[in-house]
């Protein structure tokens, strides 16, 4: 138990150290970017001030130069261009860790200019879409992969392999555009953009608050509204993801079924279903769980092109908007949340591996990821 605790503690410390290093790099880049940008602004303002002074012939050249120098110094103090750069990086790191990133120039999501508010709002929407899609893909892919592995080189196995190659070869944004063309523009079953989903939800909530609709009608319409705006991107993500996920499960399970413990179980007369689900699936659970958790965490970062195609108000779309509008602090908030979630997932996976795979030795404090 002491060895297990030491291993988990070392893994947590190493991952936290990695997070600190990443945030330090982001902070240094932000400080360098802001310093360079603000220095250019100061130069322009000083030149404009010098031109205004030059129009007044009563000011001697020496005094004019002195006024220009004083104005330049005041601007450097005003824009924070004086002081130790390492101190600025440290304060930037504290702001990123606490999501105290100030306000963006305008509101891009959630009806607020608060960067932390917009990032949390976008993260919630990405969780709703991509977590749901990843869970569906995982469950369906697990079932298909297990069924294909039971009969290698059979019809189902060949179809799963073909579908995996096909779905993995298709760009998600391209499939999304086909879905929009077919079901939004031609059939008019779904909206062309999902961004208005919260306006529809707000109107529905206002009707419920005013007493225009009852509780059960509100719940039914609430679910229907979400499905109306989320169905196309959800189906797109599942279609592109399910084939590759099923193929991974199929390969892992086939590899485990060729090991000695499976042949021993079969020789003892254990039913095939129990061999598959009681022995093989348990032995294959570490790589399967690893892939599933990492897919979920990676998806929480949002898919920039996919969310932009559907107009889904998530992390990917917010990241694209931040790049397009030159919002470095908004970009930093997005990157920090994505990295933080990934670090937390790695820590959880390292702990799960100890319990899922008894072959993992905990005495050496070795980290899996």
C-alpha positions in Angstrom: 0.0 0.0 0.0 2.9 2.4 0.8 4.5 1.6 -2.6 1.2 2.2 -4.3 0.7 5.5 -2.6 4.3 6.6 -3.4 3.8 5.7 -7.1 0.5 7.6 -7.4 2.1 10.6 -5.6 5.1 10.6 -7.9 2.8 10.5 -10.9 0.6 13.3 -9.7 3.7 15.5 -8.9 5.3 14.8 -12.3 2.1 15.7 -14.2 1.6 18.8 -12.2 5.2 19.8 -13.0 4.4 19.3 -16.7 1.3 21.5 -16.3 3.4 24.2 -14.7 6.0 24.1 -17.5 3.3 24.3 -20.2 1.7 27.3 -18.4 5.1 29.0 -18.0 5.7 28.6 -21.8 2.3 30.0 -22.6 2.8 32.9 -20.2 6.3 33.7 -21.6 4.8 33.8 -25.1 1.9 36.0 -24.0 4.3 38.4 -22.3 6.6 38.6 -25.3 3.6 39.1 -27.6 2.1 41.8 -25.5 5.4 43.6 -25.0 6.1 43.6 -28.7 2.6 44.8 -29.6 2.6 47.5 -26.9 6.1 48.7 -27.8 4.8 49.3 -31.4 1.9 51.2 -30.0 4.2 53.4 -27.8 6.4 54.2 -30.8 3.4 55.3 -32.8 2.0 57.5 -30.0 5.4 59.1 -29.3 5.9 59.9 -32.9 2.5 61.5 -33.1 3.2 63.5 -29.9 6.5 64.7 -31.4 4.8 65.8 -34.6 2.3 67.8 -32.5 5.1 69.5 -30.6 6.9 70.3 -33.8 4.0 72.5 -34.9 4.6 74.8 -31.9 7.7 77.0 -32.8 7.8 78.6 -29.4 9.1 75.4 -27.8 12.9 75.1 -28.0 14.3 71.8 -29.5 15.9 70.8 -26.2 12.7 71.2 -24.2 10.8 69.5 -27.0 13.0 66.5 -26.8 12.7 66.4 -23.0 8.9 66.5 -23.3 9.0 63.6 -25.8 11.2 61.6 -23.5 9.0 62.2 -20.5 5.9 61.2 -22.5 7.6 58.0 -23.7 8.5 57.1 -20.2 5.0 57.7 -18.9 3.6 55.5 -21.7 6.0 52.7 -20.9 4.9 52.8 -17.2 1.2 53.0 -18.3 1.4 50.0 -20.5 3.6 48.0 -18.1 6.7 47.9 -20.3 9.0 48.5 -17.4 10.1 46.0 -14.8 11.5 42.5 -14.7 10.2 40.3 -17.5 10.4 37.2 -15.2 8.1 38.9 -12.7 5.6 39.6 -15.5 5.7 35.9 -16.6 5.1 34.9 -13.0 2.0 37.2 -12.7 0.8 35.9 -16.0 1.1 32.3 -14.8 -1.0 33.2 -11.7 -3.7 34.8 -13.9 -3.8 31.8 -16.2 -4.0 29.3 -13.3 -6.9 31.2 -11.8 -8.5 32.0 -15.1 -8.2 35.7 -14.2 -7.7 36.7 -17.8 -9.7 39.8 -17.9 -12.2 40.7 -20.7 -12.1 40.3 -24.5 -12.7 43.2 -26.8 -16.2 42.1 -27.4 -18.6 39.3 -26.4 -18.3 36.2 -28.6 -20.3 33.8 -26.5 -22.4 33.6 -23.4 -23.4 37.3 -23.7 -20.4 38.4 -21.7 -16.9 39.8 -22.4 -15.4 37.9 -19.5 -12.8 35.5 -20.9 -13.3 32.9 -18.1 -17.1 33.1 -18.6 -16.8 32.5 -22.3 -14.4 29.6 -21.9 -16.5 27.8 -19.3 -19.6 28.4 -21.5 -17.9 26.9 -24.6 -16.5 24.0 -22.5 -20.0 23.1 -21.3 -21.3 23.0 -24.9 -18.3 20.9 -26.1 -18.9 18.5 -23.3 -22.6 18.2 -24.3 -21.8 17.4 -27.9 -18.5 15.6 -28.0 -18.8 13.7 -24.7 -22.2 12.3 -25.9 -20.7 11.5 -29.3 -17.7 9.8 -27.8 -19.7 7.7 -25.4 -22.0 6.6 -28.2 -19.0 5.7 -30.4 -17.3 3.9 -27.6 -20.3 1.7 -26.8 -21.2 0.9 -30.4 -17.6 0.4 -31.3 -17.1 -1.9 -28.3 -20.0 -4.0 -29.4 -19.0 -4.2 -33.0 -15.3 -4.8 -32.2 -16.2 -7.6 -29.8 -18.5 -9.2 -32.3 -16.0 -9.0 -35.1 -13.3 -10.5 -32.9 -15.4 -13.5 -32.1 -15.3 -14.5 -35.8 -12.0 -13.2 -37.3 -12.1 -12.9 -41.1 -15.8 -13.4 -41.2 -18.4 -11.2 -42.9 -18.9 -8.9 -39.9 -15.1 -8.7 -39.4 -14.5 -7.7 -43.0 -17.3 -5.1 -42.9 -16.0 -3.6 -39.7 -12.4 -3.4 -41.2 -13.8 -1.8 -44.4 -15.9 0.7 -42.5 -13.0 1.6 -40.2 -10.8 2.4 -43.2 -13.6 4.3 -44.9 -14.7 6.4 -41.9 -11.1 7.1 -40.8 -10.3 8.4 -44.3 -13.2 10.9 -44.4 -12.5 14.3 -42.9 -15.1 15.1 -40.3 -15.7 18.6 -41.7 -16.4 17.2 -45.1 -18.9 14.7 -43.8 -20.4 17.5 -41.8 -20.8 19.6 -45.0 -22.5 16.6 -46.7 -24.9 16.3 -43.8 -25.7 19.9 -43.9 -26.3 19.8 -47.7 -28.6 16.8 -47.5 -30.5 17.3 -44.3 -30.4 21.1 -43.8 -30.4 22.7 -47.2 -32.3 20.0 -49.3 -34.7 18.3 -46.8 -34.8 21.2 -44.3 -35.0 18.7 -41.4 -32.4 20.4 -39.3 -30.9 24.0 -39.0 -27.8 25.0 -41.0 -26.2 26.5 -37.9 -26.4 25.4 -34.2 -25.3 28.7 -32.7 -29.0 29.9 -32.1 -29.6 26.9 -29.8 -29.4 29.1 -26.7 -31.6 31.8 -28.1 -34.3 29.1 -28.6 -33.7 27.7 -25.0 -34.0 31.3 -23.6 -37.3 31.8 -25.4 -38.6 28.5 -24.1 -37.5 29.3 -20.6 -39.3 32.7 -20.9 -42.5 31.0 -21.9 -42.3 28.6 -19.0 -41.5 31.4 -16.5 -44.6 33.4 -17.8 -46.9 30.4 -17.4 -47.6 30.1 -21.2 -46.5 26.4 -21.1 -46.6 23.7 -18.4 -43.7 21.8 -16.9 -44.0 18.7 -19.0 -44.4 20.7 -22.2 -41.3 22.7 -21.2 -39.2 19.5 -20.5 -40.4 17.9 -23.8 -39.7 21.1 -25.9 -36.3 21.5 -24.1 -35.1 18.1 -25.1 -36.6 18.5 -28.6 -34.8 21.8 -29.0 -31.4 20.4 -28.0 -31.9 17.4 -30.4 -33.0 19.7 -33.2 -29.7 21.7 -33.1 -27.4 18.9 -32.0 -28.4 15.9 -34.1 -26.4 16.7 -37.3 -23.1 17.4 -35.6 -23.6 14.4 -33.2 -24.3 12.0 -36.1 -21.3 13.3 -38.0 -18.9 12.8 -35.1 -20.2 9.3 -34.4 -20.1 8.2 -38.0 -16.4 9.3 -38.4 -15.3 7.9 -35.0 -17.1 4.6 -34.7 -15.3 2.6 -37.4 -11.8 3.3 -36.1 -12.9 2.7 -32.5 -14.4 -0.7 -33.4 -11.3 -1.7 -35.3 -9.1 -0.9 -32.3 -11.3 -3.0 -30.0 -11.3 -5.8 -32.5 -7.5 -5.9 -32.8 -7.0 -5.7 -29.0 -9.5 -8.5 -28.3 -8.1 -10.8 -31.0 -4.6 -10.3 -29.6 -5.8 -11.3 -26.1 -7.7 -14.3 -27.4 -4.5 -15.8 -28.7 -2.9 -15.8 -25.2 -2.4 -18.9 -23.1 -5.0 -18.0 -20.4 -7.8 -18.1 -23.0 -6.8 -21.5 -24.2 -6.6 -22.7 -20.6 -10.1 -21.4 -19.9 -11.5 -23.1 -23.0 -9.7 -26.3 -22.1 -11.5 -26.3 -18.7 -14.8 -26.1 -20.5 -15.6 -22.5 -19.7 -18.4 -21.2 -21.9 -17.3 -19.1 -24.8 -19.4 -16.1 -23.7 -17.8 -16.2 -20.3 -14.4 -16.5 -21.8 -15.0 -13.5 -24.0 -16.6 -11.2 -21.4 -15.1 -12.5 -18.2 -11.5 -13.2 -19.2 -10.6 -11.5 -22.6 -12.5 -8.3 -22.0 -11.0 -7.8 -18.6 -7.5 -8.4 -19.9 -8.1 -6.0 -22.8 -9.6 -3.3 -20.6 -6.4 -1.3 -19.9 -5.8 -0.3 -23.6 -9.5 0.0 -24.2 -10.1 2.3 -21.2 -7.0 4.3 -22.1 -8.2 4.9 -25.6 -11.7 5.8 -24.5 -10.6 8.3 -21.8 -8.0 9.9 -24.1 -10.6 10.2 -26.9 -13.0 11.9 -24.4 -10.4 14.3 -23.2 -9.1 15.2 -26.6 -12.7 15.8 -27.8 -13.3 18.2 -24.9 -10.7 20.5 -26.6 -13.3 20.9 -29.4 -12.8 20.3 -33.1 -12.2 23.7 -34.6 -13.3 23.0 -38.2 -16.2 20.7 -37.2 -17.7 23.2 -34.7 -17.1 26.0 -37.2 -19.0 24.1 -40.0 -22.0 23.5 -37.7 -21.7 26.8 -35.8 -21.7 24.8 -32.5 -20.8 27.2 -29.7 -18.0 25.1 -28.2 -14.2 25.3 -27.5 -13.3 24.7 -31.1 -15.4 27.5 -32.4 -14.3 29.9 -29.6 -10.6 29.0 -30.4 -11.1 29.9 -34.1 -12.9 33.1 -33.1 -10.0 34.0 -30.8 -7.5 33.4 -33.5 -9.5 35.3 -36.1 -9.9 38.4 -33.8 -6.4 38.3 -32.3 -7.5 37.6 -28.7 -4.3 36.1 -27.2 -5.8 35.9 -23.6 -8.8 34.0 -25.0 -6.5 31.6 -26.8 -4.5 31.2 -23.5 -7.7 30.3 -21.6 -8.7 27.7 -24.2 -5.2 26.1 -24.2 -5.0 26.1 -20.4 -8.3 24.4 -19.9 -7.5 21.8 -22.6 -4.1 21.0 -21.1 -5.5 20.9 -17.6 -8.2 18.4 -18.6 -5.6 16.2 -20.4 -3.3 16.2 -17.3 -6.1 15.2 -15.1 -7.0 12.4 -17.5 -3.5 11.1 -17.5 -3.4 11.1 -13.7 -6.7 9.2 -13.6 -5.4 6.7 -16.2 -2.2 6.1 -14.3 -4.2 5.3 -11.2 -6.7 3.1 -13.1 -3.9 1.1 -14.7 -2.8 0.0 -11.3 -6.2 -1.6 -10.7 -7.0 -2.8 -14.2 -3.7 -4.4 -15.0 -2.1 -6.5 -12.1 1.1 -6.8 -14.2 1.8 -3.1 -13.7 4.4 -3.0 -10.9 4.0 -0.2 -8.5 7.3 -0.6 -6.6 9.4 1.3 -9.1 7.2 4.4 -9.3 7.2 4.0 -13.1 4.8 6.2 -15.0 2.7 4.7 -17.8 2.2 7.9 -19.8 
